[in-house]
Amino acid sequence: MTDIVIGTAGHIDHGKTTLIKHLTGIETDTTKEEKTRGLSINLGFAYLDLPNKQRVGIVDVPGHEKFIKNMVAGLPGIDLVLLVIDAGEGIMPQTKEHIDILSLLGIQNYMIVLSKCETVDAELRELVKEDIKEQLAGTPLCEAPIFETDAVEGLGLEELKLAIQEFGETVPEKPMKDVGRLNVDRVFSVKGFGTVVTGTLLEGQFHVGDELTVFPSGKKTKIRSIQVHETDKKEAFSGQRTALNLTNISKEEINRGDVLTNGSNLEATWMIDAKVTCLDSVQTCFNLWDRVRVLVGTQEVFARLVPIGSEIIQPGESGFIQLRLEEQLAVKTGDHFIMRAYSPMVTIGGGQVLDAIPQKHRRFKQDVIDSLKVKEEGNMDRLILDFMLSRKEIVSDLKEISQYMNLPEDNVLSILEALVEEKDIIQLTKQEWVAQGKMKEARDVIYTELTSYQKMYRLRPGMPVEELRSKIKALLTPKQLGLVIDYLENAQELVQKNHRIMHPDFKIELNKYQEKVKGTIERKLKEAQFTPLKKEELELLDEKNAKDVLEMLEDQSVVSLTFEYVLSKEYYQKSVELVTDFIKKNGAMTLADFRDMTSSSRKSSMLILEYLDEQKVTKRVDNTRELMES
């Protein structure tokens, strides 16, 4: 059985806390102020042991208008909501606002609990039930079952428990992601233990000893111990109400509204792209630069509205917006949020995060609008492709995509493989992928750099890869550039040779002066036989052309032994043959042996033999050379 969390909602004094107390035996009004005033101010927590031994977490959210943000804080991670309505009063204004908030936050499962039923007669109860059904028509609660209860008298509680148990048995297992995320809803200190935080584990797992990052501050801490429903545990799983005892962080360094994660699946942001709905019950529109209160997770921040694709969003309408935040948030794609007016503080709408780390957009740019539509549709393959195409980086790795999509890597991998089959993306390695459009972008950037280089150095056999790497390091890491070059080479869209690359259509053409210099260089090197010549001496043959011609000849008819000396390729190959034959016959060769064979100087022989070592033709053993084992 999967762990589930139940939340309560309803107007002030309709009996939510009393219901929970009689269901669970736990008092969720814990502060002196709450007990004195007779209402819940902060979130209250309890657990319910069902007849089948399943333990269910319960979040009692406050119902007073002033504490709506506490209500919103309690709802992330909720599987089922009990909407509590007083049988003597029916639906009240705060009940309606709670229903709006529940709908905007994407809650799908409800049970309506008619409370205090023993205080009214049967006829009135039936009238109240009819009124409830009428007012809930057209909302996600329209099909919710209604349970008649009276917590004080014990009426209907067992039936409610059995219904909760039946619901719990139908809830599918939550995806077991490794990376956990928890919105902090309470922070306090326990003598002898230190800082403790509580919240519902929205996804993934936490383990004792895990290092956590606190967002948005970025502070680091570790889990000393974990409690789930007042029981010590070694780990906590998605859906569980969790208390964490943290080390190396004070109560003042972590706040309600912060987010904890044990991975790199979050990033603090100043902007959010979202699909929002403006409630049809409000008297205002969503206008450009309107200042609103954004309630997301357990945090409330101010933000400015920027409608995308429309001038305004009218009451009852939905549309795209970008929220420009006044404080950083750490949210993920798919998270729901509520918006309240700056003043007066009434709920005006809400929505769902489509992109948690967007760029600033032009409001009416069609490709931006199209991208948001794709994200709204939630088609996984299109979402992944849109993510890969819209990000600045050329190459995307599996972990990045998995974290963005908030899906396990195995699920993402199957989607990526399908996209490869459709030829929408390219697999570079087991972990790295690139969209076809981004590969074209990379190729165009590389071609631009090559064209510029080859216009400047018309006789050079391509651009050094190292130089290209330095030019586009903001776009591709060295490893990624290597993968892209290999792919383009296999696709015959690039030529790679001797750590240089060139456009496949590039050809070196010499004028008559350069042809003359080429002949002179090749002749002088051939005449020198086994004596390497200095590059600078050859470059003096023609100050305008010799340097470029010499670079062009490298690896064609010239071998560059060092940055300073070159040798005729013909005599380099003869050196290889002489050395190989000698060592095969004699087992080893000395520097003097090579010098005598080639009638060259000791310095010349050393230059050639050290280059042979470098090329792994030979290896030096004490004062002799042996052939490298193949």
C-alpha positions in Angstrom: 0.0 0.0 0.0 1.3 3.4 -0.9 1.5 6.2 1.7 -1.3 8.8 1.4 -1.9 12.2 2.9 -5.3 13.6 3.6 -6.1 17.3 4.0 -9.0 19.0 5.5 -10.7 22.2 4.3 -13.7 24.3 5.2 -15.0 27.4 6.8 -13.9 28.5 10.3 -15.5 26.6 13.1 -17.1 24.0 10.9 -15.5 21.2 12.9 -12.3 20.2 11.0 -10.1 20.0 14.1 -12.8 18.3 16.2 -13.4 15.7 13.4 -9.7 14.9 13.3 -9.4 14.7 17.1 -12.2 12.1 17.2 -10.9 10.2 14.2 -7.3 10.0 15.4 -7.3 10.9 19.1 -4.7 13.7 18.2 -5.3 17.3 19.1 -4.1 19.5 16.1 -4.7 22.8 17.8 -1.4 22.9 19.6 -0.7 26.6 20.5 -2.1 28.5 23.4 -3.5 31.1 21.0 -5.3 28.5 18.9 -6.9 26.9 22.0 -7.9 30.4 23.3 -9.4 31.6 20.0 -10.9 28.3 19.1 -9.5 28.2 15.6 -6.5 26.7 13.7 -3.8 29.3 12.9 -0.9 27.1 11.9 -1.0 23.7 10.1 -2.0 20.9 12.4 -0.8 17.3 11.8 -2.1 13.9 12.8 -2.2 10.3 11.6 -5.0 7.8 11.3 -4.6 4.1 11.7 -7.1 2.4 9.4 -8.7 -1.0 10.0 -6.4 -2.5 7.4 -3.4 -1.2 9.4 -2.5 1.4 6.9 -1.4 4.6 8.6 -2.6 7.8 6.8 -1.1 11.3 7.4 -3.6 14.1 8.0 -3.0 17.8 7.6 -5.5 20.1 9.3 -5.4 23.4 7.4 -6.8 26.6 9.0 -10.1 27.9 7.7 -10.0 31.6 8.7 -9.6 34.1 5.8 -6.5 35.6 7.4 -4.8 32.2 7.4 -5.4 31.2 3.7 -1.7 31.1 3.0 -1.4 28.4 5.7 -4.1 26.5 4.0 -2.3 26.6 0.7 0.9 25.5 2.4 -0.8 22.3 3.6 -2.1 21.2 0.3 1.0 20.2 -1.8 1.3 16.4 -1.7 -2.3 15.9 -0.6 -4.0 12.8 -2.1 -7.5 13.4 -0.7 -9.3 16.3 0.7 -12.1 16.2 3.3 -14.2 19.2 2.7 -15.9 19.8 6.1 -19.3 21.7 6.0 -21.4 22.4 9.1 -24.8 20.8 8.7 -26.4 23.9 10.3 -24.7 26.5 8.1 -24.0 24.9 4.7 -21.5 26.4 2.3 -20.1 29.7 3.6 -17.9 32.3 1.9 -14.6 30.7 3.1 -15.9 27.3 1.9 -16.2 28.8 -1.6 -12.7 30.3 -1.5 -11.3 27.0 -0.3 -13.1 25.2 -3.2 -11.5 27.7 -5.6 -8.1 27.1 -4.1 -8.5 23.3 -4.2 -9.5 23.4 -7.8 -6.6 25.8 -8.8 -4.1 23.5 -7.0 -5.2 20.6 -9.1 -6.7 18.5 -6.2 -8.8 15.7 -7.8 -10.1 13.6 -5.0 -12.7 14.7 -2.4 -15.1 13.6 0.2 -17.6 16.0 1.7 -18.0 15.6 5.4 -21.3 17.1 6.7 -20.4 17.8 10.4 -22.5 18.4 13.5 -25.4 16.5 12.0 -26.9 15.7 15.5 -27.5 19.4 16.0 -30.0 19.7 13.1 -33.0 17.6 12.1 -33.1 15.2 9.1 -35.2 17.5 6.9 -32.7 20.4 7.2 -29.8 18.0 6.6 -31.4 17.0 3.3 -31.9 20.6 2.3 -28.3 21.4 3.1 -27.1 18.4 1.0 -29.2 19.5 -1.9 -27.8 23.0 -1.7 -24.2 21.6 -1.5 -24.8 19.6 -4.7 -26.2 22.6 -6.4 -23.4 24.9 -5.5 -20.7 22.3 -6.3 -22.1 21.6 -9.8 -19.4 22.3 -12.4 -16.5 21.9 -9.9 -14.2 19.0 -9.4 -16.3 18.2 -6.2 -19.5 17.6 -8.1 -19.3 13.8 -7.8 -17.8 13.8 -4.3 -19.7 11.5 -1.8 -21.3 13.2 1.2 -20.9 11.6 4.7 -23.1 12.7 7.5 -21.1 12.8 10.7 -21.1 14.2 14.2 -17.7 13.9 15.8 -18.8 14.5 19.4 -21.6 11.8 19.1 -19.4 9.5 17.1 -21.9 9.5 14.2 -20.6 8.3 10.8 -16.9 8.1 11.8 -16.5 4.4 11.1 -18.2 4.7 7.7 -15.8 7.6 6.9 -12.8 5.5 8.0 -13.9 2.6 5.7 -14.3 5.0 2.8 -10.9 6.4 3.4 -9.5 2.9 3.5 -11.2 2.0 0.2 -9.7 5.1 -1.4 -6.3 4.4 0.0 -6.3 0.9 -1.7 -7.0 2.5 -5.1 -4.1 5.1 -5.0 -1.3 3.9 -7.3 2.2 3.6 -6.1 4.0 7.0 -6.4 7.1 6.9 -8.7 10.2 6.0 -6.7 12.6 8.7 -7.6 15.9 8.9 -5.8 16.0 12.7 -5.5 13.7 13.9 -2.7 12.0 17.3 -2.3 10.3 18.7 0.8 8.6 22.0 1.3 9.3 23.2 4.9 6.1 24.1 6.7 7.4 24.2 10.3 10.8 25.0 11.9 11.6 24.6 15.5 14.4 23.6 17.9 14.4 20.6 20.3 16.7 20.8 23.3 19.5 18.3 22.9 18.8 17.7 19.2 18.8 21.1 17.5 16.9 22.2 14.4 13.9 20.2 13.3 11.8 20.8 10.2 8.6 19.2 9.0 6.8 18.8 5.7 5.3 16.4 3.3 7.9 14.6 1.1 6.6 15.6 -2.3 8.7 13.1 -4.3 11.7 10.8 -4.0 13.4 9.6 -0.8 15.4 11.0 2.1 17.8 8.9 4.1 19.6 9.4 7.4 23.0 10.9 6.6 21.8 12.5 3.3 23.3 15.9 2.5 20.6 18.4 1.8 20.6 21.8 0.0 18.3 24.5 1.3 16.6 26.6 -1.4 16.7 29.4 -2.2 19.6 30.2 0.2 21.8 27.3 -1.1 22.9 26.4 2.5 24.0 22.8 3.1 22.9 20.6 6.0 22.6 16.9 6.8 19.9 14.6 8.1 20.7 13.4 11.6 17.4 11.5 12.1 14.0 11.1 10.5 10.5 10.6 12.0 7.4 9.6 10.1 4.2 9.7 12.1 6.2 10.0 15.4 8.2 6.8 14.6 12.0 6.9 14.0 12.9 5.8 10.5 16.1 5.3 8.5 14.4 6.7 5.4 11.3 8.6 4.3 9.4 8.1 1.0 7.2 10.2 -1.3 3.9 11.0 0.2 4.9 10.7 3.9 4.6 13.4 6.5 8.2 13.8 7.6 10.1 15.4 10.4 13.8 15.9 9.9 16.4 16.6 12.6 19.1 18.6 10.8 22.8 19.2 11.6 25.1 22.2 10.9 22.2 24.6 10.6 20.5 26.8 13.1 16.8 27.5 13.4 17.4 31.0 12.1 19.1 29.8 8.9 16.1 27.9 7.6 12.6 29.2 7.2 9.1 28.1 6.5 8.7 28.2 2.7 12.2 26.9 2.1 12.7 23.8 0.0 15.0 20.9 0.9 16.4 18.5 -1.7 19.1 15.8 -1.7 20.0 16.2 -5.3 20.6 18.8 -8.0 17.1 18.8 -9.2 16.3 22.4 -8.3 17.5 25.9 -9.1 16.4 29.2 -7.5 14.6 31.4 -10.0 13.5 35.0 -10.4 10.9 34.1 -13.1 8.2 31.5 -13.7 6.3 30.7 -16.9 2.8 29.4 -16.2 -0.7 28.7 -17.4 -3.1 30.6 -15.1 -6.8 31.0 -14.6 -8.5 34.2 -13.4 -11.5 33.3 -11.2 -14.8 34.3 -12.6 -15.9 35.5 -9.2 -13.4 38.3 -9.0 -13.8 41.9 -10.1 -10.4 42.4 -11.7 -8.4 41.3 -14.7 -4.8 40.1 -15.0 -3.1 43.1 -16.4 0.5 43.8 -17.4 2.7 44.6 -14.3 -0.1 43.9 -11.8 1.4 43.2 -8.4 0.2 40.0 -6.8 0.9 37.6 -4.0 2.1 34.2 -5.2 1.5 31.3 -2.8 3.5 28.2 -3.9 4.4 25.3 -1.7 4.8 26.8 1.8 6.1 30.2 0.6 4.4 33.5 -0.2 6.2 36.0 -2.5 5.3 39.2 -4.4 5.4 39.1 -8.2 4.5 41.2 -11.2 2.3 39.7 -14.0 3.4 39.7 -17.6 0.6 38.2 -19.8 2.0 36.2 -22.8 0.1 36.2 -26.0 -2.7 38.5 -24.8 -3.0 42.0 -23.4 -5.0 40.9 -20.4 -6.7 37.8 -18.9 -10.3 38.4 -18.0 -12.3 36.9 -15.1 -13.2 33.3 -16.0 -10.4 33.1 -18.6 -7.1 31.2 -18.7 -3.9 32.3 -20.4 -0.1 32.2 -20.3 1.9 34.6 -18.0 5.4 35.1 -16.9 5.7 35.9 -13.2 8.6 38.3 -12.4 9.3 37.5 -8.8 10.5 39.9 -6.1 12.2 37.0 -4.2 13.7 33.9 -5.5 11.7 30.6 -5.5 12.7 27.0 -6.0 9.8 25.2 -7.9 9.5 22.6 -10.5 7.5 22.2 -13.7 4.0 21.0 -12.8 3.9 22.7 -9.4 0.6 24.5 -8.7 0.3 27.9 -7.1 -2.3 30.4 -5.9 -2.4 34.2 -6.7 -4.0 36.6 -4.3 -4.5 40.3 -4.9 -2.0 42.7 -3.3 -4.8 44.5 -1.6 -7.4 43.6 -0.5 -6.0 40.1 0.1 -8.5 37.9 -1.8 -7.8 34.9 -4.0 -8.0 36.0 -7.7 -6.6 33.0 -9.5 -3.9 30.4 -9.8 -2.1 28.1 -12.1 0.6 25.6 -12.9 4.3 26.1 -13.6 5.2 25.3 -17.2 8.8 26.4 -17.0 10.6 26.9 -13.6 13.7 28.6 -15.1 12.6 30.5 -18.2 14.3 33.4 -20.0 12.6 36.8 -20.4 10.1 36.6 -23.3 8.7 39.0 -25.9 5.0 38.9 -25.0 3.7 38.2 -28.5 6.5 36.2 -30.1 4.9 33.2 -31.8 7.6 30.6 -31.0 7.4 31.5 -27.3 3.6 31.0 -27.4 3.9 27.7 -29.3 6.5 26.5 -26.8 4.1 27.3 -23.9 1.3 25.5 -25.6 3.5 22.4 -25.9 4.3 22.6 -22.2 0.6 23.0 -21.4 -0.4 19.9 -23.4 2.0 17.8 -21.4 2.9 15.5 -24.3 6.1 14.0 -22.9 8.0 13.5 -26.1 7.2 17.0 -27.3 8.0 18.4 -23.9 11.4 16.8 -23.9 12.1 17.9 -27.5 11.0 21.5 -26.6 13.3 21.4 -23.6 16.3 20.3 -25.6 15.6 22.9 -28.4 14.9 25.9 -26.1 17.8 25.6 -23.7 21.0 27.5 -24.4 23.2 24.4 -24.2 23.6 22.3 -27.3 23.9 18.9 -25.6 21.5 17.6 -23.0 22.3 14.7 -20.6 19.9 12.1 -19.3 20.0 13.4 -15.7 19.2 17.0 -16.8 16.2 15.9 -18.8 15.0 13.6 -16.1 15.1 16.4 -13.5 13.4 18.9 -15.8 10.6 16.4 -16.6 10.4 15.3 -13.0 10.4 11.7 -14.3 12.5 8.6 -13.5 15.5 8.2 -15.8 14.2 4.9 -17.1 10.9 6.5 -18.3 12.8 9.4 -19.9 15.2 6.9 -21.7 12.3 5.1 -23.4 11.0 8.5 -24.7 14.4 9.5 -25.9 14.8 6.2 -27.8 11.5 6.8 -29.5 12.6 10.3 -30.5 15.8 8.9 -32.0 13.6 6.5 -34.1 11.6 9.5 -35.3 15.0 11.2 -36.1 14.1 14.2 -33.9 17.1 13.8 -31.7 20.6 12.2 -31.9 22.2 10.0 -29.3 25.9 10.9 -28.8 26.6 8.6 -25.8 24.6 6.5 -23.3 24.0 9.7 -21.3 24.2 12.5 -23.8 21.7 13.5 -26.5 21.2 16.4 -28.9 18.1 17.6 -30.8 18.5 17.8 -34.6 17.8 21.5 -34.5 20.6 22.0 -31.9 23.0 19.9 -34.0 22.3 22.2 -36.9 23.0 25.2 -34.6 26.3 23.6 -33.6 27.3 22.9 -37.2 26.4 26.4 -38.3 28.5 27.9 -35.4 31.5 25.6 -36.3 31.1 26.5 -40.1 31.1 30.2 -39.2 34.4 29.8 -37.3 35.9 27.6 -40.0 35.0 30.0 -42.7 36.5 33.0 -40.8 39.7 31.0 -40.1 40.2 29.7 -43.6 39.7 33.1 -45.1 42.5 34.3 -42.9 44.8 31.3 -43.4 44.0 30.0 -46.9 46.9 27.6 -47.0 46.5 26.0 -43.6 45.1 22.5 -43.6 42.1 23.3 -41.4 41.6 24.9 -38.0 43.2 23.5 -34.9 40.5 21.8 -32.8 42.0 23.5 -29.7 41.5 26.9 -31.2 37.9 26.1 -32.2 37.3 24.9 -28.6 38.4 28.2 -27.2 36.1 30.1 -29.6 32.9 28.2 -28.6 33.6 27.1 -25.1 30.4 28.8 -23.9 28.4 26.6 -26.2 30.1 23.2 -25.9 32.4 21.6 -23.4 35.6 20.0 -24.8 34.1 16.6 -24.5 30.8 17.6 -26.2 32.7 19.4 -29.0 34.6 16.2 -29.6 31.3 14.2 -29.8 29.8 16.8 -32.2 32.9 16.8 -34.4 32.8 13.0 -34.6 29.2 13.0 -35.5 29.6 15.6 -38.3 32.6 13.8 -39.6 30.6 10.5 -39.8 27.9 12.4 -41.6 30.6 13.7 -44.0 29.8 17.3 -43.0 33.3 17.9 -41.6 36.8 16.7 -42.3 39.0 15.9 -39.2 42.7 15.1 -39.5 45.7 15.6 -37.2 43.8 17.6 -34.6 42.6 20.0 -37.3 39.1 20.3 -38.9 37.9 21.8 -42.1 34.8 22.2 -44.2 34.4 19.2 -46.6 34.3 21.6 -49.6 37.5 23.4 -48.6 40.4 23.0 -51.0 43.9 24.6 -50.8 44.9 26.3 -54.0 48.4 27.7 -54.5 49.3 30.6 -56.7 52.5 30.5 -58.8 54.6 32.1 -56.1 53.4 29.7 -53.5 54.0 26.8 -55.9 57.6 28.0 -56.3 58.1 28.2 -52.5 56.6 24.7 -52.1 59.0 23.2 -54.5 62.0 25.0 -52.9 61.1 23.8 -49.3 60.6 20.2 -50.5 63.8 20.2 -52.4 65.9 21.6 -49.5 64.4 19.1 -47.0 65.1 16.3 -49.4 68.7 17.5 -49.9 69.1 17.6 -46.1 68.1 13.9 -45.9 68.3 12.8 -42.2 69.2 16.3 -41.0 66.1 18.2 -39.7 65.9 21.9 -40.7 64.8 24.8 -38.6 61.4 26.2 -39.6 62.5 29.8 -39.2 65.3 29.2 -41.8 62.8 27.8 -44.3 60.4 30.7 -43.7 63.1 33.2 -44.7 63.0 31.8 -48.2 59.9 33.9 -48.9 58.7 36.2 -46.0 55.2 36.5 -47.5 54.4 32.9 -48.4 56.9 30.4 -46.9 55.3 30.2 -43.4 51.8 29.4 -44.7 53.2 27.0 -47.3 55.2 25.1 -44.7 52.2 24.7 -42.5 50.2 23.4 -45.5 52.9 20.8 -46.2 52.9 19.4 -42.7 51.7 15.8 -42.7 51.8 15.9 -46.5 55.5 16.0 -47.5 56.8 17.5 -44.3 56.9 16.1 -40.7 57.1 18.5 -37.8 59.4 16.8 -35.3 59.1 19.7 -32.8 57.8 23.2 -32.8 61.2 24.2 -34.2 62.4 21.5 -36.5 60.9 19.7 -39.6 62.0 16.7 -41.7 61.2 15.5 -45.2 58.3 13.0 -44.9 60.2 10.7 -47.3 63.2 10.6 -45.0 61.0 10.2 -41.9 59.5 7.0 -43.4 63.0 5.8 -44.3 64.0 6.4 -40.6 61.1 4.2 -39.5 62.1 1.4 -41.9 65.8 1.6 -40.9 65.0 1.5 -37.2 62.4 -1.3 -37.4 64.7 -3.5 -39.5 67.7 -2.9 -37.3 65.9 -3.6 -34.0 64.2 -6.7 -35.4 67.6 -8.0 -36.4 69.6 -6.9 -33.3 67.0 -6.7 -30.5 67.8 -3.0 -29.7 69.4 0.1 -31.1 71.6 2.9 -29.7 71.6 6.5 -30.7 75.1 5.9 -32.1 73.8 3.0 -34.3 71.2 5.3 -35.8 73.7 8.1 -36.3 76.1 5.8 -38.1 73.3 4.3 -40.3 72.1 7.8 -41.4 75.4 9.6 -41.5 73.8 12.4 -39.5 74.8 14.3 -36.4 74.0 13.2 -32.8 71.6 16.1 -32.4 69.7 15.2 -35.7 69.5 11.6 -34.6 68.2 12.5 -31.2 65.4 14.7 -32.7 64.3 11.8 -35.0 64.5 9.1 -32.4 62.6 11.1 -29.8 59.8 11.7 -32.3 59.7 8.0 -33.0 59.2 7.5 -29.3 56.5 10.0 -29.3 54.7 8.3 -32.2 55.1 5.0 -30.3 57.2 3.4 -33.0 59.9 2.8 -30.4 60.4 3.0 -26.7 63.5 4.0 -24.8 65.0 1.5 -22.4 68.0 2.9 -20.6 70.3 4.0 -23.4 68.8 1.9 -26.2 65.6 1.8 -28.2 63.2 -1.2 -28.6 60.2 -1.5 -30.8 56.8 -0.8 -29.1 54.8 -3.9 -28.7 51.8 -3.9 -31.0 
